[in-house]
């Protein structure tokens, strides 16, 4: 049926997207402001500390 075929296409597209490298997490903080506001700078530092401490729990090799 069309409904079943559509679901299959969605799942195939999802699986293909999951295999692609993910954007670098630092891009969360760039290309938004010319100068990063202090609150975002703190968040970026928190992310860096978090990844240093718990990085082994993330598949960081999947990121560009």
Phi and psi restraints in degrees (range 20) as a CNS / XPLOR table:
assign (resid 1 and name C) (resid 2 and name N)
       (resid 2 and name CA) (resid 2 and name C) 1.0 -62.3 20.0 2
assign (resid 2 and name N) (resid 2 and name CA)
       (resid 2 and name C) (resid 3 and name N) 1.0 -39.7 20.0 2
assign (resid 2 and name C) (resid 3 and name N)
       (resid 3 and name CA) (resid 3 and name C) 1.0 -63.3 20.0 2
assign (resid 3 and name N) (resid 3 and name CA)
       (resid 3 and name C) (resid 4 and name N) 1.0 -44.4 20.0 2
assign (resid 3 and name C) (resid 4 and name N)
       (resid 4 and name CA) (resid 4 and name C) 1.0 -66.9 20.0 2
assign (resid 4 and name N) (resid 4 and name CA)
       (resid 4 and name C) (resid 5 and name N) 1.0 -41.7 20.0 2
assign (resid 4 and name C) (resid 5 and name N)
       (resid 5 and name CA) (resid 5 and name C) 1.0 -63.2 20.0 2
assign (resid 5 and name N) (resid 5 and name CA)
       (resid 5 and name C) (resid 6 and name N) 1.0 -38.7 20.0 2
assign (resid 5 and name C) (resid 6 and name N)
       (resid 6 and name CA) (resid 6 and name C) 1.0 -64.8 20.0 2
assign (resid 6 and name N) (resid 6 and name CA)
       (resid 6 and name C) (resid 7 and name N) 1.0 -41.2 20.0 2
assign (resid 6 and name C) (resid 7 and name N)
       (resid 7 and name CA) (resid 7 and name C) 1.0 -64.0 20.0 2
assign (resid 7 and name N) (resid 7 and name CA)
       (resid 7 and name C) (resid 8 and name N) 1.0 -39.5 20.0 2
assign (resid 7 and name C) (resid 8 and name N)
       (resid 8 and name CA) (resid 8 and name C) 1.0 -63.6 20.0 2
assign (resid 8 and name N) (resid 8 and name CA)
       (resid 8 and name C) (resid 9 and name N) 1.0 -42.6 20.0 2
assign (resid 8 and name C) (resid 9 and name N)
       (resid 9 and name CA) (resid 9 and name C) 1.0 -62.5 20.0 2
assign (resid 9 and name N) (resid 9 and name CA)
       (resid 9 and name C) (resid 10 and name N) 1.0 -41.1 20.0 2
assign (resid 9 and name C) (resid 10 and name N)
       (resid 10 and name CA) (resid 10 and name C) 1.0 -62.7 20.0 2
assign (resid 10 and name N) (resid 10 and name CA)
       (resid 10 and name C) (resid 11 and name N) 1.0 -45.9 20.0 2
assign (resid 10 and name C) (resid 11 and name N)
       (resid 11 and name CA) (resid 11 and name C) 1.0 -64.9 20.0 2
assign (resid 11 and name N) (resid 11 and name CA)
       (resid 11 and name C) (resid 12 and name N) 1.0 -39.0 20.0 2
assign (resid 11 and name C) (resid 12 and name N)
       (resid 12 and name CA) (resid 12 and name C) 1.0 -64.4 20.0 2
assign (resid 12 and name N) (resid 12 and name CA)
       (resid 12 and name C) (resid 13 and name N) 1.0 -41.9 20.0 2
assign (resid 12 and name C) (resid 13 and name N)
       (resid 13 and name CA) (resid 13 and name C) 1.0 -65.1 20.0 2
assign (resid 13 and name N) (resid 13 and name CA)
       (resid 13 and name C) (resid 14 and name N) 1.0 -40.6 20.0 2
assign (resid 13 and name C) (resid 14 and name N)
       (resid 14 and name CA) (resid 14 and name C) 1.0 -62.2 20.0 2
assign (resid 14 and name N) (resid 14 and name CA)
       (resid 14 and name C) (resid 15 and name N) 1.0 -46.5 20.0 2
assign (resid 14 and name C) (resid 15 and name N)
       (resid 15 and name CA) (resid 15 and name C) 1.0 -63.4 20.0 2
assign (resid 15 and name N) (resid 15 and name CA)
       (resid 15 and name C) (resid 16 and name N) 1.0 -39.2 20.0 2
assign (resid 15 and name C) (resid 16 and name N)
       (resid 16 and name CA) (resid 16 and name C) 1.0 -64.6 20.0 2
assign (resid 16 and name N) (resid 16 and name CA)
       (resid 16 and name C) (resid 17 and name N) 1.0 -41.7 20.0 2
assign (resid 16 and name C) (resid 17 and name N)
       (resid 17 and name CA) (resid 17 and name C) 1.0 -66.0 20.0 2
assign (resid 17 and name N) (resid 17 and name CA)
       (resid 17 and name C) (resid 18 and name N) 1.0 -37.9 20.0 2
assign (resid 17 and name C) (resid 18 and name N)
       (resid 18 and name CA) (resid 18 and name C) 1.0 -65.3 20.0 2
assign (resid 18 and name N) (resid 18 and name CA)
       (resid 18 and name C) (resid 19 and name N) 1.0 -26.5 20.0 2
assign (resid 18 and name C) (resid 19 and name N)
       (resid 19 and name CA) (resid 19 and name C) 1.0 -79.3 20.0 2
assign (resid 19 and name N) (resid 19 and name CA)
       (resid 19 and name C) (resid 20 and name N) 1.0 -19.2 20.0 2
assign (resid 19 and name C) (resid 20 and name N)
       (resid 20 and name CA) (resid 20 and name C) 1.0 -74.2 20.0 2
assign (resid 20 and name N) (resid 20 and name CA)
       (resid 20 and name C) (resid 21 and name N) 1.0 148.7 20.0 2
assign (resid 20 and name C) (resid 21 and name N)
       (resid 21 and name CA) (resid 21 and name C) 1.0 -61.5 20.0 2
assign (resid 21 and name N) (resid 21 and name CA)
       (resid 21 and name C) (resid 22 and name N) 1.0 142.4 20.0 2
assign (resid 21 and name C) (resid 22 and name N)
       (resid 22 and name CA) (resid 22 and name C) 1.0 -84.1 20.0 2
assign (resid 22 and name N) (resid 22 and name CA)
       (resid 22 and name C) (resid 23 and name N) 1.0 153.5 20.0 2
assign (resid 22 and name C) (resid 23 and name N)
       (resid 23 and name CA) (resid 23 and name C) 1.0 -62.9 20.0 2
assign (resid 23 and name N) (resid 23 and name CA)
       (resid 23 and name C) (resid 24 and name N) 1.0 152.0 20.0 2
assign (resid 23 and name C) (resid 24 and name N)
       (resid 24 and name CA) (resid 24 and name C) 1.0 -58.7 20.0 2
assign (resid 24 and name N) (resid 24 and name CA)
       (resid 24 and name C) (resid 25 and name N) 1.0 131.2 20.0 2
assign (resid 24 and name C) (resid 25 and name N)
       (resid 25 and name CA) (resid 25 and name C) 1.0 -57.6 20.0 2
assign (resid 25 and name N) (resid 25 and name CA)
       (resid 25 and name C) (resid 26 and name N) 1.0 -24.5 20.0 2
assign (resid 25 and name C) (resid 26 and name N)
       (resid 26 and name CA) (resid 26 and name C) 1.0 -65.7 20.0 2
assign (resid 26 and name N) (resid 26 and name CA)
       (resid 26 and name C) (resid 27 and name N) 1.0 -19.3 20.0 2
assign (resid 26 and name C) (resid 27 and name N)
       (resid 27 and name CA) (resid 27 and name C) 1.0 -67.0 20.0 2
assign (resid 27 and name N) (resid 27 and name CA)
       (resid 27 and name C) (resid 28 and name N) 1.0 -14.7 20.0 2
assign (resid 27 and name C) (resid 28 and name N)
       (resid 28 and name CA) (resid 28 and name C) 1.0 -61.2 20.0 2
assign (resid 28 and name N) (resid 28 and name CA)
       (resid 28 and name C) (resid 29 and name N) 1.0 -24.1 20.0 2
assign (resid 28 and name C) (resid 29 and name N)
       (resid 29 and name CA) (resid 29 and name C) 1.0 -111.7 20.0 2
assign (resid 29 and name N) (resid 29 and name CA)
       (resid 29 and name C) (resid 30 and name N) 1.0 -0.8 20.0 2
assign (resid 29 and name C) (resid 30 and name N)
       (resid 30 and name CA) (resid 30 and name C) 1.0 -113.4 20.0 2
assign (resid 30 and name N) (resid 30 and name CA)
       (resid 30 and name C) (resid 31 and name N) 1.0 169.0 20.0 2
assign (resid 30 and name C) (resid 31 and name N)
       (resid 31 and name CA) (resid 31 and name C) 1.0 61.1 20.0 2
assign (resid 31 and name N) (resid 31 and name CA)
       (resid 31 and name C) (resid 32 and name N) 1.0 23.5 20.0 2
assign (resid 31 and name C) (resid 32 and name N)
       (resid 32 and name CA) (resid 32 and name C) 1.0 -115.3 20.0 2
assign (resid 32 and name N) (resid 32 and name CA)
       (resid 32 and name C) (resid 33 and name N) 1.0 -50.1 20.0 2
assign (resid 32 and name C) (resid 33 and name N)
       (resid 33 and name CA) (resid 33 and name C) 1.0 -120.5 20.0 2
assign (resid 33 and name N) (resid 33 and name CA)
       (resid 33 and name C) (resid 34 and name N) 1.0 149.4 20.0 2
assign (resid 33 and name C) (resid 34 and name N)
       (resid 34 and name CA) (resid 34 and name C) 1.0 -64.4 20.0 2
assign (resid 34 and name N) (resid 34 and name CA)
       (resid 34 and name C) (resid 35 and name N) 1.0 -44.9 20.0 2
assign (resid 34 and name C) (resid 35 and name N)
       (resid 35 and name CA) (resid 35 and name C) 1.0 -121.9 20.0 2
assign (resid 35 and name N) (resid 35 and name CA)
       (resid 35 and name C) (resid 36 and name N) 1.0 127.2 20.0 2
assign (resid 35 and name C) (resid 36 and name N)
       (resid 36 and name CA) (resid 36 and name C) 1.0 -67.7 20.0 2
assign (resid 36 and name N) (resid 36 and name CA)
       (resid 36 and name C) (resid 37 and name N) 1.0 128.4 20.0 2
assign (resid 36 and name C) (resid 37 and name N)
       (resid 37 and name CA) (resid 37 and name C) 1.0 -66.1 20.0 2
assign (resid 37 and name N) (resid 37 and name CA)
       (resid 37 and name C) (resid 38 and name N) 1.0 154.3 20.0 2
assign (resid 37 and name C) (resid 38 and name N)
       (resid 38 and name CA) (resid 38 and name C) 1.0 -55.7 20.0 2
assign (resid 38 and name N) (resid 38 and name CA)
       (resid 38 and name C) (resid 39 and name N) 1.0 -37.6 20.0 2
assign (resid 38 and name C) (resid 39 and name N)
       (resid 39 and name CA) (resid 39 and name C) 1.0 -65.6 20.0 2
assign (resid 39 and name N) (resid 39 and name CA)
       (resid 39 and name C) (resid 40 and name N) 1.0 -37.3 20.0 2
assign (resid 39 and name C) (resid 40 and name N)
       (resid 40 and name CA) (resid 40 and name C) 1.0 -72.3 20.0 2
assign (resid 40 and name N) (resid 40 and name CA)
       (resid 40 and name C) (resid 41 and name N) 1.0 -35.0 20.0 2
assign (resid 40 and name C) (resid 41 and name N)
       (resid 41 and name CA) (resid 41 and name C) 1.0 -61.7 20.0 2
assign (resid 41 and name N) (resid 41 and name CA)
       (resid 41 and name C) (resid 42 and name N) 1.0 -42.3 20.0 2
assign (resid 41 and name C) (resid 42 and name N)
       (resid 42 and name CA) (resid 42 and name C) 1.0 -63.1 20.0 2
assign (resid 42 and name N) (resid 42 and name CA)
       (resid 42 and name C) (resid 43 and name N) 1.0 -42.4 20.0 2
assign (resid 42 and name C) (resid 43 and name N)
       (resid 43 and name CA) (resid 43 and name C) 1.0 -63.4 20.0 2
assign (resid 43 and name N) (resid 43 and name CA)
       (resid 43 and name C) (resid 44 and name N) 1.0 -39.8 20.0 2
assign (resid 43 and name C) (resid 44 and name N)
       (resid 44 and name CA) (resid 44 and name C) 1.0 -62.9 20.0 2
assign (resid 44 and name N) (resid 44 and name CA)
       (resid 44 and name C) (resid 45 and name N) 1.0 -43.0 20.0 2
assign (resid 44 and name C) (resid 45 and name N)
       (resid 45 and name CA) (resid 45 and name C) 1.0 -64.3 20.0 2
assign (resid 45 and name N) (resid 45 and name CA)
       (resid 45 and name C) (resid 46 and name N) 1.0 -38.9 20.0 2
assign (resid 45 and name C) (resid 46 and name N)
       (resid 46 and name CA) (resid 46 and name C) 1.0 -64.1 20.0 2
assign (resid 46 and name N) (resid 46 and name CA)
       (resid 46 and name C) (resid 47 and name N) 1.0 -41.4 20.0 2
assign (resid 46 and name C) (resid 47 and name N)
       (resid 47 and name CA) (resid 47 and name C) 1.0 -62.6 20.0 2
assign (resid 47 and name N) (resid 47 and name CA)
       (resid 47 and name C) (resid 48 and name N) 1.0 -44.6 20.0 2
assign (resid 47 and name C) (resid 48 and name N)
       (resid 48 and name CA) (resid 48 and name C) 1.0 -60.7 20.0 2
assign (resid 48 and name N) (resid 48 and name CA)
       (resid 48 and name C) (resid 49 and name N) 1.0 -44.4 20.0 2
assign (resid 48 and name C) (resid 49 and name N)
       (resid 49 and name CA) (resid 49 and name C) 1.0 -64.0 20.0 2
assign (resid 49 and name N) (resid 49 and name CA)
       (resid 49 and name C) (resid 50 and name N) 1.0 -41.4 20.0 2
assign (resid 49 and name C) (resid 50 and name N)
       (resid 50 and name CA) (resid 50 and name C) 1.0 -61.0 20.0 2
assign (resid 50 and name N) (resid 50 and name CA)
       (resid 50 and name C) (resid 51 and name N) 1.0 -45.9 20.0 2
assign (resid 50 and name C) (resid 51 and name N)
       (resid 51 and name CA) (resid 51 and name C) 1.0 -68.4 20.0 2
assign (resid 51 and name N) (resid 51 and name CA)
       (resid 51 and name C) (resid 52 and name N) 1.0 -32.9 20.0 2
assign (resid 51 and name C) (resid 52 and name N)
       (resid 52 and name CA) (resid 52 and name C) 1.0 -65.9 20.0 2
assign (resid 52 and name N) (resid 52 and name CA)
       (resid 52 and name C) (resid 53 and name N) 1.0 -38.2 20.0 2
assign (resid 52 and name C) (resid 53 and name N)
       (resid 53 and name CA) (resid 53 and name C) 1.0 -81.0 20.0 2
assign (resid 53 and name N) (resid 53 and name CA)
       (resid 53 and name C) (resid 54 and name N) 1.0 -41.7 20.0 2
assign (resid 53 and name C) (resid 54 and name N)
       (resid 54 and name CA) (resid 54 and name C) 1.0 -118.9 20.0 2
assign (resid 54 and name N) (resid 54 and name CA)
       (resid 54 and name C) (resid 55 and name N) 1.0 16.2 20.0 2
assign (resid 54 and name C) (resid 55 and name N)
       (resid 55 and name CA) (resid 55 and name C) 1.0 -56.0 20.0 2
assign (resid 55 and name N) (resid 55 and name CA)
       (resid 55 and name C) (resid 56 and name N) 1.0 -28.3 20.0 2
assign (resid 55 and name C) (resid 56 and name N)
       (resid 56 and name CA) (resid 56 and name C) 1.0 -67.3 20.0 2
assign (resid 56 and name N) (resid 56 and name CA)
       (resid 56 and name C) (resid 57 and name N) 1.0 -13.5 20.0 2
assign (resid 56 and name C) (resid 57 and name N)
       (resid 57 and name CA) (resid 57 and name C) 1.0 -89.2 20.0 2
assign (resid 57 and name N) (resid 57 and name CA)
       (resid 57 and name C) (resid 58 and name N) 1.0 -0.3 20.0 2
assign (resid 57 and name C) (resid 58 and name N)
       (resid 58 and name CA) (resid 58 and name C) 1.0 -120.1 20.0 2
assign (resid 58 and name N) (resid 58 and name CA)
       (resid 58 and name C) (resid 59 and name N) 1.0 146.5 20.0 2
assign (resid 58 and name C) (resid 59 and name N)
       (resid 59 and name CA) (resid 59 and name C) 1.0 -84.1 20.0 2
assign (resid 59 and name N) (resid 59 and name CA)
       (resid 59 and name C) (resid 60 and name N) 1.0 71.1 20.0 2
assign (resid 59 and name C) (resid 60 and name N)
       (resid 60 and name CA) (resid 60 and name C) 1.0 -67.2 20.0 2
assign (resid 60 and name N) (resid 60 and name CA)
       (resid 60 and name C) (resid 61 and name N) 1.0 -18.3 20.0 2
assign (resid 60 and name C) (resid 61 and name N)
       (resid 61 and name CA) (resid 61 and name C) 1.0 -69.5 20.0 2
assign (resid 61 and name N) (resid 61 and name CA)
       (resid 61 and name C) (resid 62 and name N) 1.0 -13.6 20.0 2
assign (resid 61 and name C) (resid 62 and name N)
       (resid 62 and name CA) (resid 62 and name C) 1.0 -84.6 20.0 2
assign (resid 62 and name N) (resid 62 and name CA)
       (resid 62 and name C) (resid 63 and name N) 1.0 -1.4 20.0 2
assign (resid 62 and name C) (resid 63 and name N)
       (resid 63 and name CA) (resid 63 and name C) 1.0 -102.1 20.0 2
assign (resid 63 and name N) (resid 63 and name CA)
       (resid 63 and name C) (resid 64 and name N) 1.0 148.5 20.0 2
